[in-house]
Every structure is written in structure tokens, then in C-alpha cells.
């Protein structure tokens, strides 16, 4: 059997295995406190060399993209007005190859956007590269012990201690990983493939912190729902209202004042810059917690519908600051892409807010009016609830009242986040 035939056979076997497996990504944190100064410098040099290689290829993308970029030993970079040669010593050939493939994927994304009618430019130079793909387990990275507490990364001599390796099941198939640098530290995102039945069984009989097994059930609602989004929350057609406020902390505002008064490029300036980045990372974590919990709740409906609003247009008004920390765009994208729930999108030109949900007549209403009042049938209703009901009617679905199961499930999911307020409107 030739080498090409062996590769073909292995790929076919992998495809057959993947049919009964699901991909799960585990986040591990590299413990930098137990790492020597030399290893820390090598880790930071990895990301620096990744930036050099990326910008070198982008500078002359037509000639350098399809060349042997994974065999480059040195690259030319711009320093001020001059060009200098820098050696690539820590990046392995597979890391270089993965970075080249990422550039190809970015070009393909621009091509798709252009075909869909969007105005696109060209790939820009990167100020920093904060993620490096490790695409082959056993070569670019591998765990050196059974407990998965130490990992060996290609280019780093000594194994690194990682936190969170206990999450990975012993019978899982480790496929690839990504080395990610964040303000709070360096993380390793490991992609594993787990047997579908085993993963579902483990989820249903998951142990709590005390080691007690409490069976879990995925509670679903046999109803449809319309959603009217706003910058800081949304309203469901059954009257359930969710609001969240993710504001800049006092510490962040204080650091920003301090940062503006310091001399650019000084040691204190860089230290304050790192502190500000950590504060913004905390806000991002809060936002994604809101997104995950909201989507987990909405996935339980039979069908949901929402309007195709221009979220970018909201930034032009008085909501620019609230839209900055809003999660509406990500929630909409996840709902549209998810296979867990059926979605229907109402066109943006349909006047759902102006139309009466009882008689169908249209009334003029300003943005400051939070109550919709119909002059024909004398209906008085919350404007967001009225819009959510009209969305259901637009797609031919009926409205249902809020059930105790929905209310209890919302309380269980959102009670752990103090930034989310759940209420009911009639």
C-alpha cells in the first residue's frame, strides 16, 4: 500500500468515526507562575514570530501565499522607515502552515462577502497575533501524563503545567488545539471528539461539587414565541421580559483617566494599558455569560421569530454606548445558525411596532412612547409586547400565554447572573 492510499484509508476511517461523535472544546489555562523566565520569553516570542510571518505574507500576498512559507527561516519586517531581517526560530513548520491556511480562509471570507454585495477591501497588517493553531495532536502538542496536567508544545523545551485538564474525558479523541493569548493569561483550547451517547449520558447524570449525582432533564416548551429585541434586552410574545445592563466599572473609568494622563510608551503607561485590557476582558466574559444563558433558554421553544433589524443603525442614535456592550447581534446569529430551534425572520420593513395586535390598524408612535394605544379598538399594551405578537402573526403562528414551566426554567437559568433582570408584562 502506497503512502497516498494509507492517507486515504485513514481519512475514510476518521469520517466513519465522526458520524457517531460530537466535537467539544475545553478551555485550559497555562500556569505561568510555575514557568521559568526563559519559557515565558519563548511563549511571547511565539506570538511575535506569528505576527511577523502573517504580515510578511500579507505584504506580498500574490507571490508569498502559495510559496513554501512553512519552510521560511527568516522574514523581512518594516521597522520605522527601514526594513530588517528577523529570524523565525520558535515557530514550527506545522504552525507556519496553519497560519498560512488561516490567511487563505480570511481571503475566502472576503470573497464570500463580496459575492453577497458587501464592500470589501483587502487583508490588513496585524498589530498582534493572539492565537496560534496547533493542528495535530502528538506533533504540535501532546499531554505528557495521564491526568492531563502537563502539556508539551512544539518549540517549547519543557512541558507546561495546565489547569483544567481534568475536564477532558479519558476515552475522548483529542484532535487539535489553539494557543490563545489574553490579558488574563495564556490559554489552550483543546478540541476533542466524544461518543454522542456517552456525552449525553454524562450530561444527564453529571455530579455536583459535592460529588452527588443529580439527574438533569432538558426541559422544552411546546409553544412558539416572537421576540422583539432592543439594545439592552428583549420581550417575548408571552410577556416575558429580559433586560441586562453591562456597564463600565468605576475601576475601569479610573484607569482610563489615569491612562490618558500618563506619558505614552512609559513603563506605567504599559502597566495601566494591561490593567484596562483585563477589565475589558471581565466585561466580555459577563456579556458571553448573558449570551450563553439567553440562547440556552430560547433553544427550548418549538419555533421562534424575530425581525431583521439593522443593529448597526442603532449606534447612530442615543444607544451607542449600550449597543457597544449589547449581545443582541450575537444572540441573533446563534439562533439563526443553530439546529436546536426552528427560526423565522420577519423583514425589517414590516411595521410591527405601529400595527395594533388586536385589530390590525396602524398608529403613529414615537420612540419615547413605551405604551401602544390604539384609537380604533382602545387597546393599551406595551409597545415591545405588541411588536412581538405582530411578528408571530406575520409568520402565521398563534400566541400562547406564559406557562409556569417557562417561568420556573427562566428563574433557574438566569438566577446565577446578577446583571440579568427577568420580569413579566401583560
C-alpha positions in Angstrom: 0.0 0.0 0.0 1.4 3.4 -1.0 1.5 6.4 1.3 -1.3 8.2 -0.6 -3.5 5.1 -0.2 -2.8 4.9 3.5 -3.7 8.6 4.0 -7.0 8.0 2.0 -7.8 4.9 4.1 -7.1 6.8 7.4 -9.3 9.7 6.3 -12.2 7.4 5.4 -11.9 5.7 8.8 -11.9 9.1 10.6 -15.0 10.1 8.7 -16.8 7.0 9.8 -15.9 7.6 13.4 -17.0 11.2 13.3 -20.6 10.2 12.4 -21.2 9.0 16.0 -19.1 11.6 17.7 -19.6 15.3 18.7 -16.9 17.9 19.0 -16.4 19.5 22.4 -13.9 22.3 23.1 -12.2 22.5 26.6 -10.5 25.6 27.9 -7.3 25.0 29.8 -5.2 27.7 31.4 -1.4 27.6 31.3 0.0 28.2 34.8 2.6 30.9 34.2 3.5 31.2 37.9 5.4 27.8 37.7 7.2 28.7 34.4 10.7 30.0 34.1 11.6 33.4 32.7 13.2 31.8 29.7 10.0 29.8 28.9 7.8 32.9 29.3 10.0 34.7 26.8 9.7 31.8 24.4 5.9 31.8 24.6 5.8 35.6 23.9 8.3 35.1 21.1 5.9 32.5 19.5 3.2 35.1 19.2 5.7 37.8 18.0 7.0 35.5 15.2 3.5 34.6 14.2 2.8 38.3 13.7 6.0 38.7 11.6 5.1 35.7 9.4 1.5 36.9 9.0 2.4 40.4 8.0 5.3 39.2 5.7 2.8 37.0 3.7 0.1 39.8 3.6 2.7 42.3 2.3 3.0 40.4 -1.0 0.1 38.0 -0.8 0.1 37.1 -4.5 3.7 35.8 -4.5 4.1 34.6 -0.9 0.9 32.8 -0.1 1.4 29.8 -2.3 5.2 29.6 -1.7 6.9 27.5 0.9 6.0 29.7 3.8 6.3 26.8 6.2 10.0 26.5 5.4 10.9 30.1 6.0 13.8 30.6 8.4 13.7 34.5 8.3 11.4 37.2 7.2 11.7 40.9 6.3 9.8 43.3 8.5 9.4 47.1 8.5 10.9 49.0 11.4 10.2 52.7 11.1 11.2 53.7 7.6 13.6 50.8 7.1 13.4 47.0 6.6 15.1 44.5 8.7 15.6 40.7 8.6 14.3 38.7 11.6 14.8 35.0 12.2 11.9 32.6 12.8 13.3 30.3 15.5 10.4 29.1 17.6 7.5 28.6 15.2 7.4 25.0 13.9 6.7 24.1 10.2 3.1 23.0 11.1 2.4 26.2 13.0 3.6 28.2 9.9 1.5 26.1 7.6 -1.6 26.6 9.9 -1.1 30.4 9.8 -0.8 30.3 6.0 -4.1 28.3 5.9 -5.7 31.0 8.1 -4.8 33.7 5.6 -6.4 31.6 2.8 -9.5 31.3 4.9 -9.6 35.0 5.5 -9.3 35.7 1.8 -12.2 33.2 1.1 -14.3 35.1 3.7 -13.7 38.4 1.9 -14.6 36.7 -1.4 -17.9 35.4 0.0 -18.8 38.9 1.4 -18.0 40.5 -1.9 -20.2 38.0 -3.8 -23.0 38.8 -1.3 -22.9 42.5 -2.3 -20.8 43.9 0.6 -18.0 46.4 0.0 -14.7 44.7 0.9 -11.1 45.9 1.0 -8.0 43.8 1.4 -6.3 42.0 4.2 -4.7 44.4 6.6 -1.5 44.1 8.6 -2.0 42.9 12.2 -0.7 44.8 15.2 -0.6 41.5 17.1 -1.5 37.8 16.6 -3.1 36.4 19.7 -3.8 32.8 18.6 -1.7 30.1 17.1 -3.3 26.9 15.7 -1.9 23.6 16.9 -3.5 21.3 14.4 -2.0 17.9 15.1 -2.1 16.1 18.5 1.1 14.3 19.1 3.2 16.6 17.0 2.4 20.2 17.7 1.2 19.4 21.2 0.6 16.5 23.5 -0.2 15.7 27.1 2.8 14.0 28.9 0.8 12.5 31.8 -2.4 10.6 32.2 -4.0 13.3 34.4 -3.5 15.8 31.6 -2.0 18.4 33.9 1.2 18.9 31.8 1.4 19.6 28.1 4.3 19.7 25.7 4.1 22.4 22.9 6.3 22.2 19.9 9.0 24.9 20.1 9.0 24.9 24.0 11.6 22.6 25.6 9.9 21.8 28.9 6.3 20.7 29.4 3.9 23.4 30.7 1.6 22.9 33.7 -2.1 23.5 32.7 -5.2 24.0 34.8 -8.5 22.3 33.8 -7.2 19.1 32.2 -9.5 17.0 34.4 -12.4 18.2 32.3 -11.3 16.1 29.3 -12.7 12.5 29.5 -10.2 9.7 29.4 -11.9 8.0 26.4 -12.2 11.1 24.3 -10.3 11.5 21.0 -8.1 14.7 21.1 -7.9 16.3 17.6 -6.4 19.7 17.7 -5.9 22.8 19.9 -5.3 26.5 19.7 -2.9 28.5 21.8 -4.6 31.8 22.7 -3.1 34.9 24.5 -5.5 37.0 26.5 -5.0 39.9 29.1 -5.6 37.4 31.9 -3.0 34.8 30.7 -2.3 32.2 28.0 -4.9 29.5 27.3 -5.1 26.2 25.4 -8.4 25.5 23.7 -8.4 21.7 23.1 -10.9 20.2 20.6 -12.0 16.6 21.5 -14.4 14.2 19.8 -16.6 12.3 22.2 -19.1 9.5 21.6 -22.5 11.1 21.3 -24.3 8.6 23.6 -21.6 8.8 26.3 -21.6 12.6 26.2 -25.4 12.7 26.5 -25.4 10.2 29.4 -22.7 12.1 31.2 -24.6 15.4 30.9 -27.8 13.8 32.3 -26.0 12.3 35.3 -23.5 15.0 36.0 -22.0 15.2 39.5 -22.3 18.4 41.5 -19.4 19.9 43.6 -20.1 17.5 46.5 -19.9 14.5 44.2 -23.6 13.8 44.3 -25.3 12.7 41.0 -28.4 14.7 40.3 -30.2 13.7 37.1 -30.9 16.6 34.7 -33.6 16.9 32.1 -33.6 19.2 29.1 -37.0 21.0 29.7 -38.6 22.0 26.4 -41.7 24.2 25.7 -44.3 23.0 23.2 -45.0 26.6 22.2 -43.9 29.2 19.6 -42.6 32.7 20.5 -42.0 36.0 18.9 -39.0 38.1 20.1 -38.7 41.9 20.0 -35.1 42.9 20.6 -33.8 46.2 22.0 -30.2 47.3 22.8 -30.4 46.0 26.4 -32.7 43.0 26.3 -35.8 41.6 24.6 -39.5 41.0 25.0 -41.2 37.6 24.2 -44.7 37.4 22.9 -45.9 35.6 26.1 -45.0 38.7 28.1 -41.6 37.5 29.5 -39.2 40.4 29.6 -35.4 40.1 29.9 -33.1 43.1 30.5 -29.4 43.2 31.1 -27.0 46.1 32.0 -23.3 45.6 31.4 -21.7 48.9 32.3 -18.2 50.1 32.6 -17.0 49.7 36.2 -15.6 52.5 38.4 -12.2 50.9 38.3 -12.2 50.9 34.5 -13.2 54.6 34.4 -10.5 55.5 36.9 -7.8 53.5 34.9 -8.9 55.3 31.7 -8.4 58.7 33.3 -5.0 57.6 34.7 -4.0 56.2 31.3 -4.9 59.4 29.4 -2.6 61.4 31.8 0.5 59.2 31.6 3.3 59.5 29.1 2.9 57.3 26.1 5.4 54.5 25.9 6.5 54.7 29.6 6.5 51.7 31.9 3.5 52.9 33.9 1.6 53.6 30.6 2.1 49.9 29.6 1.1 48.6 33.0 -2.1 50.7 33.0 -2.8 49.5 29.5 -2.6 45.9 30.6 -4.9 46.6 33.6 -7.5 48.2 31.3 -7.4 45.2 28.9 -8.1 42.9 31.9 -11.1 45.0 32.9 -12.5 44.8 29.4 -12.0 41.1 29.4 -14.1 40.8 32.5 -16.9 42.8 30.8 -16.6 40.5 27.7 -16.9 37.4 30.0 -20.1 38.8 31.6 -21.5 39.5 28.1 -20.9 36.0 26.9 -22.4 34.6 30.1 -25.6 36.6 29.2 -25.4 35.3 25.6 -25.0 31.6 26.6 -27.8 31.7 29.2 -30.2 33.5 26.9 -29.6 31.1 24.0 -29.9 28.1 26.3 -33.4 29.4 27.3 -34.6 30.3 23.8 -33.4 26.9 22.3 -36.2 25.3 24.3 -39.1 26.8 22.2 -40.6 24.9 19.3 -40.2 27.9 16.9 -39.1 31.5 17.4 -39.4 34.5 15.1 -37.7 37.9 15.2 -37.3 40.9 13.0 -34.3 41.6 10.8 -33.3 44.8 12.5 -30.4 47.0 11.4 -28.4 46.8 14.6 -25.5 48.9 13.2 -28.1 51.7 12.7 -28.8 51.7 16.5 -25.3 53.1 17.1 -26.1 56.3 15.3 -28.7 57.4 17.8 -28.7 57.7 21.6 -28.0 54.0 22.2 -24.4 53.9 21.0 -22.9 53.2 24.4 -25.5 50.5 25.3 -25.1 48.9 21.9 -21.3 48.7 22.5 -21.9 46.2 25.3 -25.0 44.7 23.8 -25.2 41.0 22.9 -28.2 41.2 20.5 -26.2 40.6 17.3 -24.5 37.5 18.6 -27.8 36.1 20.0 -29.5 36.6 16.6 -26.6 34.9 14.8 -26.6 31.9 17.1 -30.3 31.5 16.8 -30.2 31.6 13.0 -27.3 29.2 12.8 -28.5 26.8 15.4 -30.1 23.4 14.6 -31.7 23.2 18.0 -34.6 25.5 17.2 -36.5 26.5 14.1 -36.4 30.2 13.3 -38.4 32.6 11.1 -37.1 36.1 10.3 -39.6 38.9 9.6 -38.5 41.6 7.1 -37.3 44.9 8.5 -39.8 47.0 6.6 -42.8 45.3 8.3 -44.4 47.9 10.7 -44.7 45.5 13.7 -44.5 48.4 16.3 -47.0 50.7 14.6 -49.6 47.9 13.9 -52.3 47.1 16.5 -52.0 43.4 17.5 -55.8 43.2 18.1 -57.5 45.0 15.1 -54.6 45.4 12.7 -54.9 49.2 12.3 -51.7 51.3 12.2 -51.0 54.1 14.6 -48.1 56.6 14.7 -45.9 56.1 17.8 -42.7 57.9 18.8 -39.7 56.3 20.4 -40.4 57.8 23.8 -43.9 56.2 23.9 -43.5 52.9 25.7 -47.2 52.1 25.6 -49.1 51.5 22.4 -52.6 53.0 22.4 -55.0 52.1 19.6 -57.6 54.8 18.7 -59.8 52.2 16.9 -60.2 49.4 19.4 -58.9 51.2 22.5 -56.1 48.6 23.1 -53.4 49.6 25.6 -50.3 47.4 25.6 -46.6 47.5 26.0 -45.1 48.5 22.6 -42.4 45.7 22.7 -45.1 43.1 23.5 -47.3 44.4 20.7 -44.4 44.1 18.2 -43.6 40.5 19.4 -47.2 39.4 18.9 -47.3 41.0 15.4 -44.2 39.0 14.5 -46.0 35.8 15.3 -49.0 36.8 13.3 -46.7 37.8 10.3 -45.4 34.2 10.1 -48.8 32.6 10.7 -48.3 31.4 14.3 -50.6 31.7 17.3 -49.7 33.4 20.6 -49.7 31.4 23.9 -49.6 32.8 27.5 -46.6 32.4 29.8 -46.7 28.9 31.4 -45.4 28.1 34.9 -42.8 25.8 33.3 -41.3 28.7 31.3 -41.2 30.9 34.3 -39.5 28.3 36.5 -37.0 27.5 33.8 -36.2 31.2 33.3 -35.7 31.5 37.1 -33.3 28.5 37.2 -31.2 29.7 34.2 -30.9 33.4 35.0 -30.7 33.4 38.8 -26.9 32.9 38.7 -26.3 36.2 36.8 -26.9 39.4 38.8 -26.8 41.5 35.6 -30.0 40.0 34.2 -33.4 41.1 35.2 -36.4 38.9 34.5 -40.0 40.3 34.6 -43.4 39.7 33.2 -45.6 42.2 31.3 -49.3 41.8 30.4 
